[in-house]
Amino acid sequence: TLFRSNPFVTDCTFPSLVTREKKKSTMSSVTLEHALLFMIDVYQKYAESMDMDTSTMSTEEAMHMIQKELPLFCGKNVSEADCKQIIDVIDTQKNGKIDFSEYITFLTFIAKRFYQDLNSAKHQK
């Protein structure tokens, strides 16, 4: 699929998630609806951060979001070059902007990787 064709993205791991224990008490008060609304809020926050346009995120806004909101993505320190490569994969329309559908596709990929890494760690115990 979209992300599997990019070697940088497919090699990503989440080392600190693999080794951490799940904290069920912190998740018990969060509903899926809250999580979905939070994802929308994050998109709108970064989409309007530089140009007040909440319909799309510029590549700069997307880079800022990745660096601030996804610090575990591909390790602790994601370089600007790495972010540009990730954004190039996310921007399927190649228009220099990330729309909400592209953002959700990206979050789906990230969620899948977290899930795979957590399950892998569970089976290694």
Protein Blocks (a to p, Z undefined) as FASTA:
>chain_A
ZZlmpmklmmpccfklmmpccdfklmmmpcfklmmmmmmmmmmmmmmmmnopakbccfkl
mmmmmmmmmmmggpjbdcfklmmmmmmmmmmnonopacfklmmmmmmmmmmmmmmmmmmm
mmmZZ
